[in-house]
Each structure stands twice: as C-alpha cells, then as structure tokens.
Amino acid sequence: MKRFLLVLVIAGVAAGASWYFRPLLPEPWTDADIEILRSLWIGNLGPVPPDPSNAVADNPLAVEFGQRLFFDGRLSANGSISCSTCHQPVRRFTDGLQKGQAIGTSGRNTPSIIGSAYSPWLFWDGRRDSQWSQAIAPLEDVNEHATDRRQVIRVVAGDPTYSETYEQLFGELPDEADEAAVNAAFSNIGKAIAAFERLLLPTPSRFDDYVAAVIAGDVAAQQNLYTDDEIVGLQLFIGKANCTQCHNGPLLTNHEFHNTGVISFPGEVPDKGRVLGVREVQSNAFNCSGPYSDDRDRNCAELEYARTGPELIGAFRTPSLRNLENTAPFMHKGQIATLSAVLRHYNEAPLAMIGHNETKPLKLRDSELRQMEAFLHTLSAPIVTVEYVASDRGEKQQRQ
C-alpha cells in the first residue's frame, strides 16, 4: 500500500481550507524492480557496436583527423561555422537554443551526439542511418555550414596536414570533375568525423552509482547517494509513469520514433517527422546500402525493414535522458523550455496536432512530478572533455 497521509492545511479564515498530499515515501525494491534497474545501468551498455559501413571507424589516425575537422570553421561558407558551433561539449554537445544557429537558423533543435554510435538512426526524424552520413549532411545545409562537397575537399587539399592524413587513410584526393570520386571523398570526410564522434560516450552518473549500490545490496551507499524524493521519482519512472516503455536500456532510449503530441513551433505548420525522414534515408545515396558504404555485404537490416506506415506521422526519435543538464530547451524544435514543463506535458498528454499522440495522461500529482524531476537530475554525469589538435596551430587544446 502506498504510504501517504492526507493533511488538512488551514490557509486562513478568508481563504478557507485546501487539501494537500504529503509526498510519497520510498517502497522497498522488489527483485523485479532490481532487474529493471540493472537494464538501465550504464554497466550494461556494452562496447560501441562496429560500423561495417565505415572502414576507418576505429582507426586512431581517423579519430585525430575527425577531431580536427569537427572543430574546423573552414568547412563552412563563411569560414567560421564548425560542427562544434552547435554541438558544444560544455552543453553536452547541444547549444542551448530552440533551433540551431549557424549560417542561418536550422529547422530543428540540436540533439546531443553523445552515445550516437549506438543508434541506428540519426537526426530527430532518422533521415540518416550512420554517424558518417549524418556528419556530412549539415555541411551542405544552407542554414548550417552552407558549403558544398567540392569546397570541403578543397579545404582538405589546401591544408598540408589534412591532405597528407587523408591520403594515408583513403588514398589520393579526387579530381573535382569526377563526380563519383568527389562523392566518395565527401563520404570519407564524414567517416573521419564519425571516427571521432564514436568516442563521445556517456559517463557514469549518480544514478548508475545508486543502481550499483542496489544491485550490491549496499544500503548505506544507497542512503548516501539518493534522497527519498529521488528514490520515489525513480520508482514512479519505472512503475506508475511507465517511462521505460520508450526510455529503456542503458541509454534510456529505445532508438525508435513516437508521436507524443508536442505542440508545433510557433508560426509553423506541424512537422511530419519520421514519415518523411524514413523516405529520405531510404533514397539517400550515402545510406548503408548505397555505393559509398564500406560494408561489402550490405548488411542493412534496419534500413531494409524500417517502418514506413502512417503511425510515423508527427513521430520523432526518442532522445536519451542521460545528461539532461544544460540541454534545455527540449523536444524536436525546443518547444518546451524546462524539464518540469516536459513532465507536465506528459502528465496531460494533449491531443496531437498531426497524427496520433501515443501517450496517455500520467495523472500524477504535483508532488509526484517534482519527485520525478528530482530523479531525472541524477542522470547528469561529468562533462565529456575532448582533447584535439588545432588544425591551424598544431597545438593541443582542451575544450569542454
């Protein structure tokens, strides 16, 4: 039985009386609960999966090359926009804006790329199916880097360090008149960036320390790590609120697409989301089955069996809940400013403006929503620090 007391609070003679619920107190963890917690624990994340479509995915020289490219503003029309302009390490590789700001304004919110090596789909609508094909898309987006593949190759060819490294990894740079060779070289640039991004992994949070203590049966450590509110918030998360239906596994995402009834960005028509993204990824020349993939077997089950039905209208990729700190605003266009507002949205589950909202109202009390939020804050972990070699000076620097 849930342990709570109904408390009568006298607010004053004029105001009359109001009823309040005292916040819930923790229940003991059951064996079934502990198995769910174990499934969410970062200790179960496992190694980064291989990417057969990228022959240099785990090549140290490609990692170093990709680091340089990631922070290099020359890969843009105005020479000042880099991947790190929007994917800022200090903000968990987001930018704190509703929509990304580069050459222009991006169409959607900047998602974190931490742990993206584990996802079969990239971007909010999953319109790319590998880190390398995602990495090259913003380069030619008129609102992001606003450059083109030939200009990117010219930057590489014009930098002695870049050109030497490229040729060690991939062979000679192409003749710009050879379109297929240019496309291959462009994909190689993405593969180097992806080699770097594969190393951007989540680090253990207080939540993971708490789960380890629960698994070990260390009651003293549990008491030191979590408050009662945080424990109840976690119990609501895996129980009454049923958040693990979508936010499951060690990254707290099922890597799938769902319509959750988020209101459209002001002044815009509803975003169709995945239903268009899946068409784009299937037709894109840089996908898993395309001519620029290094996977000779073209083992592309995710792409081949991707859902394409009307249930994907207005659906977007489930984001990881790890490292929410400094990543506001939330949702695919930054429509919701705070974490507490996100929880209120799911508590109400309004009708979708397009398609069908898959969620049901949580019907949680305000005190329960606060406890859920308290738990979610425990998913924050130390900031990922990235050491790279600045391409223009050749000296090592640190960025957060």
N, C-alpha and C positions, 0 to 999 in steps of 0.2 A: 504494500500500500504506500502511495506517495505520502511523505511526511510533511505536511504543511499545516499551518494554523491560520484560521480566518481571524483577522484582527480588526476590531472596530476602532476607528480613529475619529475623535471628535475634532472637527476642523474649526468649530466656533459656533456660537449661537446663531449668527446670521447665515452662515454657510450651510448649516445643518451637518449631517453625517455622511461620510463616504466610506466605502468598503475597499480594503486593500488586502492583497495576498502577501504573506511573508515569502521571500524567495525559497525555492526548493532546496532541500539538503541532499547530499550525495547518497546514493544507494550503493551497496557492495557490488563489486564487479562479478558477474557470473562467468562461467567458463566460456559460454557463447560470446559474451562481450569481449573477453580477452582475445579470442580468435579474430574478432573483427578488428580490434586494436592492432594486433600483430600484422594484419593485412595492410594496415595504413602506415605502419612503421617504416622509416627510411632504411632500416636494416634489411628490409625485404626488396629494396629497389633493384638490386642486381646490376651487373655491368652494363655499360652502354651497348645497345644492340648493334651488330655490324650493319654497314650500309654498302651492299654489293654494287649499288649504282655509282658509288664514289670510290675509285681506286686509290685515292690518296687520303681517305677519311682518317686514317690513323698514322699518317706519315709525319714525323716531327718537323721536317722541313716545311711541309704544307701548313702545319699548325702555325709556325713562325710567320710564314708568308701571309696566311689568313689574318693573323693578328695585325700586321701592318696595314693590310687592306681595310680591315674593319674600322680602323681609326683614321683613315686617309681621306681628307676632304677633296682631294683632286679627282675622286671618282664621282664628280657631280658637275653640273653645268656652270655653277659659279665658283667652283674650287673650294667650297667651304663646308659642304654637307657630307658627312660620313655616316656609316651605319650607327656609330655611337651618338650621333646627334639626337636620334630618337630612342635608341637602346642604350640608356645611360647606366653604367654599372652602379652608381650611387643610388639609383632608384630601382634597383633590381632589374635593370635593363628595360625600363619603361621611361616615360618622360614627364609624367605628372599632368598631362594635358588631356582634354576630351578627345581631340584628334591630333595626330602627329603634325608637327610644324617643321617643314624643310624648305624647299624652293617655294612650295605652296602649302596648302592645307590638305592633309591626307583624308581619305574617305572614311577612315575608322580609327578607333583608339589603338595605341601602340601596345601590343601584348608583350609580356616578358618572354625572353627566349631561353631562360634558364630551364634546363631539362628538356628542351625541344627535341633533342636527339631520340627521345623515347616515343615521340608522337608520329603516327603515320601520316598526319595531315598538318599543314602549316597555314597560317593566317586564320582569321576568325571564321571564314567560310570554307577553309580547307581547299583553296584553289591551287595549292601546290602540294606535292607528295614527298618532298625531300628537303632537307636543310639547304642543299646547294641550289635547287631550283627556286626556293624561296629567296635566297640571298641575292640572286641576280634580278629578281622582279622589280624591287624598288629602284634599281639603277636606271631603268628606262621609264619609270612612272613620272609623268610630267609634274606631279605635285611633290615628289620626293627628291631623288637625285637629278632627274630630268636630263640625263645624258643618254648616250646610245652605246651599243656594244663595240662599235669601231673606235669610238673615243676612249672607252675604257681600255681597249687593247693598246691604243696609242700611249696612254699613261704608263702602262706596264712596259711597253717597248722603249719609252723615253727615259726610264729610270734604270740605270745600270744594275743596281741591286735587284730590282724587280725582274728585269729581263733575264738576268743570269739565273735567278731562282726558278723562274717559270720554265726555262729551258731544261734545267736539271730535273724538274718534276714531269714536264709534259712534252718536251721536245721543242722544235723551232716554233717561233711565233708565226702566225699565218700571213699570207698575202691578203690585203684587205679586199681584193677583187674576188676572192674565193669565199663565197657566202657560207658554204658548209663548214669550211675551215674556221671562219670567223665565229660561227655559232659554236663550234667545238671549243674554241679558245675562250669564248664568253662563259660557257658552262664550266670550264676549268677554273676560271676566276671564282665562280660560285663554290666549286668543290674545295678550293683552298680556304675560303671564308668559313665554309661548313666544318672543315677540319678543326679550326679554332673554336667554333661555336659548340662542337661536341664536348668540349672541356668545361662548358658553363653548366655546372651541376649544382643541385641544391645541397646545402649543408645541414647537419642535424640541428633541430630546433629544440626548445624546451619541451614541446610535445613529444618528440622522439625520446628524450631523456625520461619523461614520465612513463611512456609506454614500456621502455626497457625496465623501469622500476616495477611496473605492474607485472610484467612477464616474470621477473625475478622474484616477485613476492616481497619486495623490499618496502615495507610500509613506511618506515622512517623517511626514505628518499621520496616516496610519493607525497608525503605531507610537506616536505621541504620544497618540492617542485611546483605543486598546484594548490591553489586556493579552493575552497568549497565551491565557489561560483564557477571556476574553470572546470572543475570535475563535472558539475551538473551540466554545464554547457556542452561538454564532450558527450555526456550521456544522452542529452537531447539530440545532438548531432547524429549519433549512430542509431538512435531509437525513435522517439516520438516524431522528430522532424524528418527522418528518413533521408537525410542529405547524402548518405553513401549510395543511394540509387544512381547518382551521377558522379559525385565526388568520392571515388573509391580508389583503391590501390595506393602505393606509396607516394605518388604524385598528387593524390586526391583529385584525379580526373579520370574519366573513362575514355577520353580522347574522341568522344562522339559528339553528335550535333543535336541540339534541343531548342525548341521554341519555348521560352519562359515568359512570354508576354511583356517584354520590356517595351516601354513606350518609344515611339520614333524620336529621332533627334529633331529639335525644334525647327520648323520650316521645311522639313524633308518628308518625302513620301516614305512609307515603310520599306525597310531594307529586306529584300527577298532572301538574303543569306545563302545557306548551303545549297539550295535548289539550283542556284546559278553557279555557285562555286564548284560543284561536282561536275557540271558540264564543262567548265573551263579547264579543270585539271585533266579531264579525260581527253580533251582536244589539244592540250599543250604539248609542243614538240620537246620540251625539257622534262617530261614526266618519266616515270620508271620504265615504261615500255618504249620510249622514244629513242631516236638514233644517237642521243648524246649520253645515255645511261651506260655505265661501265659494266652493268650486270649482263653478261653474255646469255644467261639462261632466261632473262626477262621474267624473273620470279616476282610477279606483281599482283599477288592475290588481293591486296587491299584495293588496288585500283580496279581490278577486274570485277570484283564483287561489291563495289561501293553501292550503297543505296542511292536511288535516284527518284523516289516517289514523292507525292505531294505533301507527305508529312514533313518534308525538309523545308517547306516554305516558311521563311522567318526563323529558321533554326541556325544556331551558331555553336561553335566548338566550346565544349566545357573547359573553362580555364582551370589551371591548378590553383589550389587555395594556399599553397606554400608561399611564404614571403609576401603577404599582402601589404605589409608596412611600406609606405612610400609609393604605392602603386595606384592610389586613387587618382582620378575618378574611375568608376567601374563600368562594366558592360562594353559591348562592341563599339559604341560611339561615346563612351564616357557619360552616358545619360544620368547615372546615379553617382552623387558626389561622395557619399560616405558609406562605410560598412554597415552602420546602423540602418541607413536608408535601404540598403540592399536587403537586409533581413526583413524590414517592414514590407518590402515589395513581395518577397516570397511568402510572408505571413498572410498577405491579402490575395495574391495570385490573381491579378486582374485579367479580364478578357484580352486576348491578343488583338492587336490592330491588323495583323495579317496572319493567316494560318491559324493554328490552334495551340493555345497555351497548354503544355503538357503537365504543368504543376498544379497541385491542389492547395488550397489555403492551409497553412500550418496551424492556424488558430492558437498560437502561443500567446501567453500573457506578456506584458511589457517586461516583467522581471525575468521571464524565461529568455526573451530576446536579448536582454542585457547579459545574461549568463552565456548565451551562445556567442555573443560578440567577445566576451572575455576569453572564451576558449579559442576563438579564431586568432586572437592576437598572440597566442602561444605558438603559432605556426611560424612566426618570424624567426629567422636564423641570421648568423653573422653575414655581413655583406660580402659578396663574392669579389675578391680583388683580382685584377688582371694585370699581369706584367707583360709588357710588349716592348718592341724595339721601334722607336720612332723612325719612320722611313726617311724623313728629311734631315735628321741629325745623327742617326745611328747610335743613339744613346738610350740606355734602358730607362724606362719610366714606370711609375705606378699610377694606375687610375682606379677609382672606386665608383 
